[in-house]
Amino acid sequence: MKKVALVVVSSVAAVSIACMSGCSSAPADGADTSESASTGAKSKIKTVFVIVMENHDWASIQGSSSAPYINGKLLPQASFAQNYQGVPGLHPSSPNYIWLEAGDDLGITDDKDPSANHQATKDHLVSQIVRSGRDWRSYQESIDGTECPLSGTPFLSRYVPRHNPAVYFDDVTDGNDPQSANCIRHVRPFGELSKDLRAGNVAAYNFITPDLCHDMHGQEVSCLFGDQVKAGDTWLSKTIPLIQASAAYKSGGAIFITFDENEGGNKPIGMIVVSPFAKGGGYTNTIAYTHSSTLRTIEDIFHLTPLRGAATSNNLNDLFRSFP
């Protein structure tokens, strides 16, 4: 494949909480033995970071003067896909985020809060992660971390739950409870990411979304009149090097950066991979991928059973020189 500049999807596999003091052959308490953390020792990738930006097709990002970090710094060191698309016909935001978590939209067709669209199924990625004896976190910009963030106030809050798929599942939120201790422990303010990286307190799976001023969509009223792509590019220029400087990344991390969807039609959206195990150097391909491919890739990294659409989708292994 030829080398060219490309959008990056970040994924970094984090060290299992169950293995922080040394792994044993026995699964963690309550672990699903078919998804045992012990199999994770076979994988070179140990920590995954997924970053999701908003509502741009790849053609509006690659080569854009509003994205100097992506085009000048990130793509030359990354692997990226030229034919990664959102699930055809799947709009608006929320169903795409749910698909990244569950391999299907689960019947969700709108952006309503979890109070209307919460799901009882335990067959979704972060539940698989827990059953395997690993840990996960969702880092969300513009939450305070004092409660489970199940709602946002339009035009007043820069955070919206539709960009945070884990909070749509009852086993995460204890039945849609804003005081859920389980949710509060796993869904943390984005500002804590730098502290956790420095302390080596990083989960195996980390889902990261910027707020409405930094996600390239700019839907918060005070952000409507700026250069939305540039705001997101600047946010990435601070966030990606922060992750790359960490021991978790250097010793087995992968960063996946993508977009939820494009604004109209079905056009390729960005997928950028940065990892010590990626082919990198601007490697790109034209293999057809969707959000099911990202879910399948993460499940393959952690030796989990592919869910729903992921079971019949190819993974992103061509973007890596060593996988999983």
Secondary structure as a PSIPRED ss2 file (coil, helix, strand):
# PSIPRED VFORMAT (PSIPRED V4.0)

   1 M C   1.000  0.000  0.000
   2 K C   1.000  0.000  0.000
   3 K E   0.000  0.000  1.000
   4 V C   1.000  0.000  0.000
   5 A C   1.000  0.000  0.000
   6 L C   1.000  0.000  0.000
   7 V C   1.000  0.000  0.000
   8 V C   1.000  0.000  0.000
   9 V C   1.000  0.000  0.000
  10 S E   0.000  0.000  1.000
  11 S C   1.000  0.000  0.000
  12 V C   1.000  0.000  0.000
  13 A E   0.000  0.000  1.000
  14 A C   1.000  0.000  0.000
  15 V C   1.000  0.000  0.000
  16 S C   1.000  0.000  0.000
  17 I H   0.000  1.000  0.000
  18 A H   0.000  1.000  0.000
  19 C H   0.000  1.000  0.000
  20 M C   1.000  0.000  0.000
  21 S C   1.000  0.000  0.000
  22 G C   1.000  0.000  0.000
  23 C C   1.000  0.000  0.000
  24 S C   1.000  0.000  0.000
  25 S C   1.000  0.000  0.000
  26 A C   1.000  0.000  0.000
  27 P C   1.000  0.000  0.000
  28 A C   1.000  0.000  0.000
  29 D C   1.000  0.000  0.000
  30 G C   1.000  0.000  0.000
  31 A C   1.000  0.000  0.000
  32 D C   1.000  0.000  0.000
  33 T H   0.000  1.000  0.000
  34 S H   0.000  1.000  0.000
  35 E H   0.000  1.000  0.000
  36 S C   1.000  0.000  0.000
  37 A H   0.000  1.000  0.000
  38 S H   0.000  1.000  0.000
  39 T H   0.000  1.000  0.000
  40 G H   0.000  1.000  0.000
  41 A H   0.000  1.000  0.000
  42 K H   0.000  1.000  0.000
  43 S C   1.000  0.000  0.000
  44 K C   1.000  0.000  0.000
  45 I C   1.000  0.000  0.000
  46 K C   1.000  0.000  0.000
  47 T E   0.000  0.000  1.000
  48 V E   0.000  0.000  1.000
  49 F E   0.000  0.000  1.000
  50 V E   0.000  0.000  1.000
  51 I E   0.000  0.000  1.000
  52 V E   0.000  0.000  1.000
  53 M E   0.000  0.000  1.000
  54 E C   1.000  0.000  0.000
  55 N C   1.000  0.000  0.000
  56 H C   1.000  0.000  0.000
  57 D C   1.000  0.000  0.000
  58 W H   0.000  1.000  0.000
  59 A H   0.000  1.000  0.000
  60 S H   0.000  1.000  0.000
  61 I C   1.000  0.000  0.000
  62 Q C   1.000  0.000  0.000
  63 G C   1.000  0.000  0.000
  64 S C   1.000  0.000  0.000
  65 S C   1.000  0.000  0.000
  66 S C   1.000  0.000  0.000
  67 A C   1.000  0.000  0.000
  68 P H   0.000  1.000  0.000
  69 Y H   0.000  1.000  0.000
  70 I H   0.000  1.000  0.000
  71 N H   0.000  1.000  0.000
  72 G H   0.000  1.000  0.000
  73 K H   0.000  1.000  0.000
  74 L H   0.000  1.000  0.000
  75 L H   0.000  1.000  0.000
  76 P H   0.000  1.000  0.000
  77 Q H   0.000  1.000  0.000
  78 A C   1.000  0.000  0.000
  79 S E   0.000  0.000  1.000
  80 F E   0.000  0.000  1.000
  81 A E   0.000  0.000  1.000
  82 Q E   0.000  0.000  1.000
  83 N E   0.000  0.000  1.000
  84 Y E   0.000  0.000  1.000
  85 Q E   0.000  0.000  1.000
  86 G C   1.000  0.000  0.000
  87 V C   1.000  0.000  0.000
  88 P C   1.000  0.000  0.000
  89 G C   1.000  0.000  0.000
  90 L C   1.000  0.000  0.000
  91 H C   1.000  0.000  0.000
  92 P C   1.000  0.000  0.000
  93 S H   0.000  1.000  0.000
  94 S H   0.000  1.000  0.000
  95 P H   0.000  1.000  0.000
  96 N H   0.000  1.000  0.000
  97 Y H   0.000  1.000  0.000
  98 I H   0.000  1.000  0.000
  99 W H   0.000  1.000  0.000
 100 L H   0.000  1.000  0.000
 101 E H   0.000  1.000  0.000
 102 A H   0.000  1.000  0.000
 103 G C   1.000  0.000  0.000
 104 D C   1.000  0.000  0.000
 105 D C   1.000  0.000  0.000
 106 L C   1.000  0.000  0.000
 107 G C   1.000  0.000  0.000
 108 I C   1.000  0.000  0.000
 109 T C   1.000  0.000  0.000
 110 D C   1.000  0.000  0.000
 111 D C   1.000  0.000  0.000
 112 K C   1.000  0.000  0.000
 113 D C   1.000  0.000  0.000
 114 P H   0.000  1.000  0.000
 115 S H   0.000  1.000  0.000
 116 A H   0.000  1.000  0.000
 117 N H   0.000  1.000  0.000
 118 H C   1.000  0.000  0.000
 119 Q E   0.000  0.000  1.000
 120 A C   1.000  0.000  0.000
 121 T C   1.000  0.000  0.000
 122 K C   1.000  0.000  0.000
 123 D C   1.000  0.000  0.000
 124 H C   1.000  0.000  0.000
 125 L H   0.000  1.000  0.000
 126 V H   0.000  1.000  0.000
 127 S H   0.000  1.000  0.000
 128 Q H   0.000  1.000  0.000
 129 I H   0.000  1.000  0.000
 130 V H   0.000  1.000  0.000
 131 R H   0.000  1.000  0.000
 132 S C   1.000  0.000  0.000
 133 G C   1.000  0.000  0.000
 134 R C   1.000  0.000  0.000
 135 D C   1.000  0.000  0.000
 136 W E   0.000  0.000  1.000
 137 R E   0.000  0.000  1.000
 138 S E   0.000  0.000  1.000
 139 Y E   0.000  0.000  1.000
 140 Q E   0.000  0.000  1.000
 141 E C   1.000  0.000  0.000
 142 S C   1.000  0.000  0.000
 143 I C   1.000  0.000  0.000
 144 D C   1.000  0.000  0.000
 145 G C   1.000  0.000  0.000
 146 T C   1.000  0.000  0.000
 147 E C   1.000  0.000  0.000
 148 C C   1.000  0.000  0.000
 149 P C   1.000  0.000  0.000
 150 L C   1.000  0.000  0.000
 151 S C   1.000  0.000  0.000
 152 G C   1.000  0.000  0.000
 153 T C   1.000  0.000  0.000
 154 P C   1.000  0.000  0.000
 155 F C   1.000  0.000  0.000
 156 L C   1.000  0.000  0.000
 157 S C   1.000  0.000  0.000
 158 R C   1.000  0.000  0.000
 159 Y C   1.000  0.000  0.000
 160 V C   1.000  0.000  0.000
 161 P H   0.000  1.000  0.000
 162 R H   0.000  1.000  0.000
 163 H H   0.000  1.000  0.000
 164 N C   1.000  0.000  0.000
 165 P H   0.000  1.000  0.000
 166 A H   0.000  1.000  0.000
 167 V H   0.000  1.000  0.000
 168 Y H   0.000  1.000  0.000
 169 F E   0.000  0.000  1.000
 170 D H   0.000  1.000  0.000
 171 D H   0.000  1.000  0.000
 172 V H   0.000  1.000  0.000
 173 T H   0.000  1.000  0.000
 174 D C   1.000  0.000  0.000
 175 G C   1.000  0.000  0.000
 176 N C   1.000  0.000  0.000
 177 D C   1.000  0.000  0.000
 178 P C   1.000  0.000  0.000
 179 Q C   1.000  0.000  0.000
 180 S C   1.000  0.000  0.000
 181 A H   0.000  1.000  0.000
 182 N H   0.000  1.000  0.000
 183 C H   0.000  1.000  0.000
 184 I H   0.000  1.000  0.000
 185 R H   0.000  1.000  0.000
 186 H H   0.000  1.000  0.000
 187 V E   0.000  0.000  1.000
 188 R E   0.000  0.000  1.000
 189 P E   0.000  0.000  1.000
 190 F C   1.000  0.000  0.000
 191 G C   1.000  0.000  0.000
 192 E H   0.000  1.000  0.000
 193 L H   0.000  1.000  0.000
 194 S H   0.000  1.000  0.000
 195 K H   0.000  1.000  0.000
 196 D H   0.000  1.000  0.000
 197 L H   0.000  1.000  0.000
 198 R H   0.000  1.000  0.000
 199 A H   0.000  1.000  0.000
 200 G C   1.000  0.000  0.000
 201 N C   1.000  0.000  0.000
 202 V C   1.000  0.000  0.000
 203 A C   1.000  0.000  0.000
 204 A C   1.000  0.000  0.000
 205 Y E   0.000  0.000  1.000
 206 N E   0.000  0.000  1.000
 207 F E   0.000  0.000  1.000
 208 I E   0.000  0.000  1.000
 209 T E   0.000  0.000  1.000
 210 P C   1.000  0.000  0.000
 211 D C   1.000  0.000  0.000
 212 L C   1.000  0.000  0.000
 213 C C   1.000  0.000  0.000
 214 H C   1.000  0.000  0.000
 215 D C   1.000  0.000  0.000
 216 M C   1.000  0.000  0.000
 217 H C   1.000  0.000  0.000
 218 G C   1.000  0.000  0.000
 219 Q C   1.000  0.000  0.000
 220 E C   1.000  0.000  0.000
 221 V H   0.000  1.000  0.000
 222 S H   0.000  1.000  0.000
 223 C H   0.000  1.000  0.000
 224 L C   1.000  0.000  0.000
 225 F C   1.000  0.000  0.000
 226 G C   1.000  0.000  0.000
 227 D C   1.000  0.000  0.000
 228 Q H   0.000  1.000  0.000
 229 V H   0.000  1.000  0.000
 230 K H   0.000  1.000  0.000
 231 A H   0.000  1.000  0.000
 232 G H   0.000  1.000  0.000
 233 D H   0.000  1.000  0.000
 234 T H   0.000  1.000  0.000
 235 W H   0.000  1.000  0.000
 236 L H   0.000  1.000  0.000
 237 S H   0.000  1.000  0.000
 238 K H   0.000  1.000  0.000
 239 T H   0.000  1.000  0.000
 240 I H   0.000  1.000  0.000
 241 P H   0.000  1.000  0.000
 242 L H   0.000  1.000  0.000
 243 I H   0.000  1.000  0.000
 244 Q H   0.000  1.000  0.000
 245 A C   1.000  0.000  0.000
 246 S C   1.000  0.000  0.000
 247 A H   0.000  1.000  0.000
 248 A H   0.000  1.000  0.000
 249 Y H   0.000  1.000  0.000
 250 K H   0.000  1.000  0.000
 251 S C   1.000  0.000  0.000
 252 G C   1.000  0.000  0.000
 253 G E   0.000  0.000  1.000
 254 A E   0.000  0.000  1.000
 255 I E   0.000  0.000  1.000
 256 F E   0.000  0.000  1.000
 257 I E   0.000  0.000  1.000
 258 T E   0.000  0.000  1.000
 259 F E   0.000  0.000  1.000
 260 D C   1.000  0.000  0.000
 261 E C   1.000  0.000  0.000
 262 N C   1.000  0.000  0.000
 263 E C   1.000  0.000  0.000
 264 G C   1.000  0.000  0.000
 265 G C   1.000  0.000  0.000
 266 N C   1.000  0.000  0.000
 267 K C   1.000  0.000  0.000
 268 P E   0.000  0.000  1.000
 269 I E   0.000  0.000  1.000
 270 G E   0.000  0.000  1.000
 271 M E   0.000  0.000  1.000
 272 I E   0.000  0.000  1.000
 273 V E   0.000  0.000  1.000
 274 V E   0.000  0.000  1.000
 275 S C   1.000  0.000  0.000
 276 P C   1.000  0.000  0.000
 277 F C   1.000  0.000  0.000
 278 A E   0.000  0.000  1.000
 279 K C   1.000  0.000  0.000
 280 G C   1.000  0.000  0.000
 281 G C   1.000  0.000  0.000
 282 G C   1.000  0.000  0.000
 283 Y E   0.000  0.000  1.000
 284 T E   0.000  0.000  1.000
 285 N E   0.000  0.000  1.000
 286 T C   1.000  0.000  0.000
 287 I C   1.000  0.000  0.000
 288 A C   1.000  0.000  0.000
 289 Y E   0.000  0.000  1.000
 290 T C   1.000  0.000  0.000
 291 H H   0.000  1.000  0.000
 292 S H   0.000  1.000  0.000
 293 S H   0.000  1.000  0.000
 294 T H   0.000  1.000  0.000
 295 L H   0.000  1.000  0.000
 296 R H   0.000  1.000  0.000
 297 T H   0.000  1.000  0.000
 298 I H   0.000  1.000  0.000
 299 E H   0.000  1.000  0.000
 300 D H   0.000  1.000  0.000
 301 I H   0.000  1.000  0.000
 302 F C   1.000  0.000  0.000
 303 H C   1.000  0.000  0.000
 304 L C   1.000  0.000  0.000
 305 T C   1.000  0.000  0.000
 306 P C   1.000  0.000  0.000
 307 L C   1.000  0.000  0.000
 308 R H   0.000  1.000  0.000
 309 G H   0.000  1.000  0.000
 310 A H   0.000  1.000  0.000
 311 A H   0.000  1.000  0.000
 312 T H   0.000  1.000  0.000
 313 S C   1.000  0.000  0.000
 314 N C   1.000  0.000  0.000
 315 N C   1.000  0.000  0.000
 316 L C   1.000  0.000  0.000
 317 N H   0.000  1.000  0.000
 318 D H   0.000  1.000  0.000
 319 L H   0.000  1.000  0.000
 320 F E   0.000  0.000  1.000
 321 R C   1.000  0.000  0.000
 322 S C   1.000  0.000  0.000
 323 F C   1.000  0.000  0.000
 324 P C   1.000  0.000  0.000
